[in-house]
Amino acid sequence: MVFLVDYFQHQRDCKRKQRERGLRIAALPAPYLGPLSAQDRDIHGKSVEELVQDVHNNVFRPIDILRAYGKVAVKAQEKTNCLTEIMIAEAEGWAENEVNTEGMPNNYLAVIRPLAGIPVSLKDTVDVGGFDSSVGYSCNTGKPHLKDGSMVRLLKDAGAIPYVKTNLPTTLLSFESTNDVWGRCTNPHNPKYSPGGSTGGEAALLALGGSRIGIGSDVAGSVRVPAHFSGIYSLRCSTGRWPKMGGTTSIPGQDGIPSVCSPMARTMGDLTYFTKSLLGMKPWKYDHMVHPIEWREDQMKDAKEKKRLRIGVMKDDGVITPSPACARALEIVAVALQSSGHDLVPIDPPSPLEALYLASHLLLADGCKSITSFLRPLEHNDPGAAQMFFYAKIPRPLKYFYYLYVRYIRRDEVWAGLLKDWHAKNTYEYQGLIARREAYKARWHDWWEREAGIDFLITVPNATPAVPHGGMKEAVSSCGYTFLFNLLDYTAGVLPITHVDRSLDALPPTFRLRDLNGVAQGAYIHYDADKMHGLPVGVQVVGQRLQEERVLGFMERVEEAVENWAPGGKYRGLEID
């Protein structure tokens, strides 16, 4: 009886939230439902920094900018189902009443209102007063937060206007963005594919021009993989650089691999300006977990002006060789940087496979209990997360026999090694993993400083471009290229480079799926350059811990090199309809 009651309540809650979203869109004022005006197009053609200056100089009102972006956000929702909570009606009030710049000198406004009038989209996890943070679980609906979280308070104090929240996967542990509450979000370039996850709705919205800047979170690649899949820009900040409190998660208390809130943007310039503006607001005054580190312009300047950089290239992590499309994007960047006069060196860092093992077991040390505890009967679970839960629940003696089969009969050391200890950890086991994590981080630090001597490194964000819907069932462990840097807590950004080309990126005739390890098979089973033709492909730029300014500067150097030296120049995003 309880099972049926919970199931029918789940169905009612999902229908209610979707109906609520539809009604909020339908009730929007006329300016949001018509075609783009000349003024709208003028607004969309300007960077965040330019729009802020226009607000300071009374060229545009905040509500003009909100309506220009809200109009495109509604169209993006129709195309990709990228939105969850529609806060536009409330945002109009914030734009009219809270972004007050009258009578303030511009030099003062630049400090206290660096985001004046700029609409900011938020991952559904970010808490906004008066709205749910469902995280795709129906049990979290109908529970609006009483007040804004620290991130939203900071954004509003900076003059920004939160106006929509964006779609994500149940569990937050997937490179897809599907749940029963809001439905499936699709890739803006090809509806048969995922926009990424877990910040997939945000990436789809930004790619289509329904926002210029947004907030996501990253625990295994959740802002970087969506940037790669959807063709936008993102920065995974180190822990303690951006506010974290005031958000809802699927694994409360998990700190083995801390999740971090991080910026996403439609352009490189906007990503830099957004990051600089937020750090200039002294976020440690809003959140006790933020380090009191001011924006360091000297580090940004050094990264942008150093004449000859030493750049490491990680072409293969030893677990999954990048697909032809991703390898080509990395080669485009490497050739462009070399043509710009920089030194590129192949690198052989401490084992990325060890990092994948440690990060996976630390993140889900509870045996997947937290992520499944919020699910109601028959509620959709991400197929990848469901696989992880299935393996965690297999009795350990039986799992050991399966490990022996995979290790010695199938001769797959990689997959067997990940499966062997896949169970809920006790305190003793967990502390052992923490000790191994710290020792591993120390080895990387010593390698970077004493052996590699590099300014930054480049690698792929993922072994393949976007996965098709449902593809994470097989590709669940294909996250090593981003997860590695979560374990290390290194600053890492992703920028788009090119698109999949069916004629350039096909697998060679000699390719055989069965020759790969189990992790690589899960990724490559979905790789098809013909079906993926036109999907974006990005590159990841990595610095050391707490090097946000330097990594942003290096990302700008990469984009500049590609613009100057790569055939076809830098990546061109989707046009705004």
N, C-alpha and C positions, 0 to 999 in steps of 0.2 A: 504493500500500500504506500509506504513512504517513497519507494522507488517511483511509482506512478505520479504521486503528488509532486515530487521534485522535477520529474520530466515535463509534466504539463506546465509547471511554473516556469521552467526554462524556456519553453516555447512561447509562453505569454510575454515573458520579459524581452525576448529577442524581437518579437513582432512589435512590442510597444516602443522599443528604442528606434527601430527602423521607421515606424510610423511617425515618431516624434521628429526624427531627422527630416523626413519628407515634408512634414507640416512646417517646420522652421524654414526650409528652403522656399516653399510655396508662399510663405507669408512675408518674404523679403520685399522691401520697397522696389518700385519699378526700376530704378537705376541699376539694380543687380541682375535684372533679367533681360535686358536689351543688348544690342550689339555694342562693341567698343566704339567710343566716340574718339574724335581727334585728340581731345585732352587725355583720355585714357591711354591712347597709344603713346602720347608724349611722356606720360608718367611711366609706362612700361619700358620705355627706351632709356630711362635714367638709372644710374646706380643708386644704391642705398645712400651713399655719402652725398650725392647730388640732390636726392630727394630731401634729405635732412636739411641741407642748406636752403632749399626752396621753402621748406616749412618755416625755418628760422627767418627767412626774408619775406614771408607772407606771399610767396608766388603760388603755392598750393596750400589748401587747408588739409589737415590730417584726414578729414572725412572724404576728400576727393581721392586721396591715395587708397584709403580703405575700400572705397567703392570700385576703383579701377581693378584692384587685386581680388576683391570679393567676387566680382563679375566673372573673372577667369577661373576662380576657385570653384564656382558653381558648375562651369563647363567641364572642368577637370573631374569633378565628382561624377558627372554624367558619363564621362568617357572611361574612368578607371575605378570608380567606387573608392576613392582615396580618403574621404572625410568621415569622421565620426561625429563629434559634438560640433554643432553649428552655433557659434557664439556671436554672429555678426550683428544681431539686433542689440545685444549688450555692448558690443564693440563700438557701435555708433555713438552710444552714450559716453563711452570712455574717450572716443575721439573728440567729441564736442566739449566735454567737461573736464577731462583730466590732463589732456595735453595742452597745458596753458603756457604759451610762450610770449604773450603780450607784455611789452614793457621791459623785457630782459635783453641786455646787450648780447650780440652774437658770440663774443668770446666766452661769456658766461654760459650761454646755452650749449655751446660745444662741449662743455664739461659736464653740466648737470642734465642735459637732454640730448645725448649723442645719437639717440635713435628716435628723435621727435617725429611722430606721425607715421612711423613705419609699421605696417602690419606684420606680425610674426606668427607663423603657424607652429603648432606644438604637437609632438607625439602624444598619443592618447594617455600615456602614463603621467604626464605633467599635470599637477593638481591646480585647478582653477576654481575659485569660490563660486558656488551655485551650480556646478556641473559634476557629473560622474567622471571617474577615471576607471572605466570598466576593465581595461586591459584585455578586452575580448571575452571575459568571463561573465556569464549572465548573472551570477551571484553578486557581482559588484555593481549591478545597475540599480537605479532608484535610490542611490546613496550619495547625493551631491555633497561636495565638500563645503564646509562652513566658511572657509576663507582660502585665499590664495596661498600657494606654496611659495617658498623663498625665491625660486626662479621667476615666477610670475610677478611677485612684488618688485624684484629687481628690474625686470623688463618694463613694467609700468613706470617705475621711477625714472628710467632712462628715456621715457617718452614713447616707448613702443606700444603697439596695440595688438594683444592676442585676439584672434578672431575665429580660428578653426582649430580643431584637434584632428589628428590623422590616424589612419588605420594601421594595424599591426597584427601579428599572429598570436593566437592563444599560446601561452607559455613564455613568449618573448624569446624563444630559443629556436629560431628558424630563419632561413633566408627566403621564406614566403610570408605573405601577410593576409591570412585567412582566419576567420572565426565566425561562430554562429550569430553573434550579436550584430555585427556590421556587415558580414559577407566577405567576399573575396575581392581583394584589390589586384588590379592587373597592371602589367607593364605598359607605360605610355607609348612605347615603340612597337609593341606587338602584344595584343591581348591574350595570346596563348601562353605567355610567359609571366613569371613573377617580377615585381618591381624591386625585389629584395626584401630583407627583413633583418631585424625586427622593425626597423623604422621605414618600412616600405611605402606606406601611404604618404609620408613626408617627401620621399624621393620622387614619387609620381607627381605630386602637386608641384614641386619645384621644377621638375623637368618640363611641365606643361605651362609654366609661367603663372600659376595661381598663387605663388608666393615668391619672394626673393630670398628670404632668410627664414630658417626654422631651427627648432631644437629637437634633437634626438637623444638616444642613449646607446651605449656600446659596451657589451660584455664579451663578445666573441667576434665582433665585426659588424655590429648592428647599425652603424652609420656609414661605414666604409663600403660594405658589400652593396647596400642600396645605391650608393653613389656610382659604383661600378656597373650595376645592373641597369640603372636608369639614366646615366649620363649627366651627373651633377657633381658638386664639390663637397667634401666633408673633411672634418678634422677630428680625430680621436684624441682628446686631451688626456694628459696624465691625471691620475686621481689627485684631488685637492686643488685643481686649477679652476674648475667651474662648480657652481652650486649643484648639490645633489639632493638635499633634503626637500621635502614637499613634493614627492612623487610616489607613485604606486608601482609595485613590482610583482612578479610572479614567484620570487624566492626571497621573502623577507628574511633579513639577517644574514644572507649569504655574503661572505667577505673573503672567500678563498681567491676569487677572481672578481674584484670589485667592478661594478657597473659604473660608468661615468656618463654624465650628461655632456653633450658636445654639439657644436654648431654644424649646420648644413646650409648650402647656398646654391644659387643658380649660376653664379660666376665666381671666379677666383678673387676679384677685387672685393666683392661683397663679403666673401668668407673672411678675408683679412680685416676689413673694416668692422664687421660684426664682432669678431673676437676681440679686437682692440677696444672697441666701445664697451663691451661687457666687462672686460678686465679693468677698464678705467673707472668703472662704477664701484670699485672696491668690494667685490662679492663676498669677501670674508666678513663683512659687516652684516650680511644677510644669512650666512650659513657657517656654522662653527667648523664644518669639515673642510673649508677652503683655506689654503695657505695664503698668508698676507704677502703675495708677490705682485708687485705692480707690473704693468705692461713695460717691457724692456726694449725700447726702441733701438738701443745700440746693438742688441742681438739680431734684430730684424735687418738692420742696416748692414751688419757684417755678412749675414747670409746672402743679401742681395748684391753686395759690392765686391766680395772677395773674388779676385780675378781668376784664380785657378783652383777649382775644387777637386777633392779626391772623393770619388763616389763609388761605393760598393754596389755590385750587381748580384742579387741572389736569383739565379735563373731557375733553380729547382730546390725544393725543400727536402728532397729525398723520400717524400711520401707520395705526392702526386706531381708528375711532370705537367707543367702548364699546357693547356690545349693550344693548338696552332694560333688561334685568334689572340689569346692572351700573351703568348710568347711573342707574337708579331708586335703587339702594342708596346711590350717592354723593349723590344729591339728598336722600334721607332724612337723611343725616348733615349736609349743608350747611344744610338748613332747621332741624334741631334745634340746631345750633351758633349759627345766627343768632338763633333764638328764645331762646337762653340769653344773648344780649347781646354776642356776639362779632362782629368785623368779618371778613367773608369777601370775598376779592378774586379775580377771575379772573387767572390768571398766563400769561405767555408767555415761558417760559424758553428758554435755548439749545437748539438743535434736538435733540429726542429721536431723530429718525431718524439723525443723525450718531452718537449714542451707540450705537444698535443696530448700526450698521455697525462702529464701533470695537470694541465689546464682542465681537461675533461673530467678527471676524477675529483678535482677540487670544486669545480662549479656544481657538480651534481653529487656531492659527497653524501647527501641524504638519500641516495637511491631513487631520485626523481619524485620523492614524496610531496615536496612543496608544490611543484608545478601541476601535479595532478590533484592536489587536495581541493582546489577551487572548482574542479569540473563537476557538473551535475550529471545525472544519469543520461547516457547517450549523447552528451555534449561533444561537439567536434574537438578532437585533439589533433594538433599538428602531426602529420604522419611521421616526421623525423623524431619528434619527442616521444611519440607512441612506440617507436622502435627502441629508443633508449630505455623506456620504462619496461618494455617487454624483456629485454636482456637483463635488466636489473632484478626482475622478479623471478627469473629462472633459479631453481634451487642450486646452491653453490656446488654440490657434488656433480650434478648433471651438467652444470656450466663448465666445470673443470674437464669433463670428458669431451665436451664440445670444443673447448680450447685445445685439447690434445689433437682432436681431429683436424682443426683448422691449422694448427702449428706443424704437425708432422705428416698428415695425409695430404692436405691441400698445399702444404709448405708455404703458408702465408704468415710470416713472422709479424708483419705490421698489424693486420687485423686481429690476429691471435693475442698480441700484446695488449691491445686496447680492451679486449673482451675479458681477459683472465681475471682481473680484480674488479669487475664492474658490478659492484654491490654497495649497499649503504655502509659507510665507514663508521667505526666507533671512534671515540676520542683519541685513543692511542694511534690508530691508523691515520686519522686526520692530521694530527700534529706531525706525524712522520712526513706526510705530503707537504705540509707547510715548510718543514726544514729542507726538504728536497727542492722546493720552489725557490727558497732564498739562496741555496747553494748554486742552483742553476742560473739565477739572476746575476750572482757574483761572477760566474764563469763568463757570461756574456759581457759584463762590464769590463773584465780584464781583457777579454778578446778584443773588444772595440778599442780600448785605450792603448793596449800594449802591442797588439798584433796587426789589426786592420788599419788603424790610424786614419779612418775615413771621416769626412764631414757628415755624410748621410748615406743611406742606402736606398736603392730602388728595387722593387719586386712587384709581382702581380698581386692584386687584391684577392683573387680567387683563381682556382685552376681553370674554371670555365666561365663563359658569360652567363647570363640569366638562366635559371632552371625553369622548365615548364611546370605548370601547376601540378602539385602532387609529387614533384620530383625529389623533394627533401626526404621522402621515405628511403630512397637509396643513397642520396647525397648528404645524409645527416652528418657524416664525419668529415665532409669536405669543407673544412673551415680553418685549416692550419695556417694559411698565409696571413690571416688576420688575428686568429686566436693567440698566436705566438707573441704578438706585441701587447696583448692584454695581460698575458702572464708576466711579461717583462715590465709592464706599465710604461712603455715607450710612447712618445708622441708620434702619431702616424696620420697622414692625410692621403686622400684619394682624389685624383682629378681625371676627367675623361680624356681619352687620346684619339680613339678611332671607332669604327664600327666593324662588326663581323662582315666579312666579304666571302661569299660562297666560292669564288674562284681562287682566293688566296689562302683560305683557312680550312680547307677540307683535310680530313685525316688521310695519311698516306695509305696506299694499297696494302702495305705490309702490316698495318695496325691490326692487332688481335686483342679484344677485350679480355679474354681469359688469361692473357699473359700478365695482367696487372694484379696488384694486391687488392684486397677487398675494399679498402677505402677509395682507391683510385677507380675501381670498377664502378662504385656508386656514383662517382662524378661523371665519368666518361660514357656511361650508359645513355645519358641524355644529350651528349654532344653531337650536334648535326649542323654543320656550317650552312647547309642549304636552308633548313628551317629557321636557323638563327640569323640569317642574313639581315643586316641593318640594326641589330642590337648593339648598344654601346659597349665599349671595352675601355677600362681605365688602367691606371698604374698607381701603385702605392709608394709614397715617399715617407721614409722613416728616419727619425732622429732619436736621440736618447731621452731619458725621462725629464719632464718639465721643460721641454725645448719648443714650446708652441710657437714662439716668435721666429725661431730659426727654421722650423719646418715650414711655416707659412712662406718665409722668404725663399726657401729651397723650392717649394711648389711653384712659386712665381718664376724662378729661374728655369724650371723644367718647362713650364708653359711657354716662356719666352723662347727657349731653344727650339721647341717643337714648331712654334710659329715661324721662326726664322729659317729652319733647316729641313723640316719634314715635308715631303710632298703633300700638297693640299693644305699645309699650315695647321693651325691649332683646331681643336674640336669645335664644331658649330652645333649648338643645341637646337631643340625643336622650336620652330616658329610659333608665336602666340596667335591663335585663331582670332 
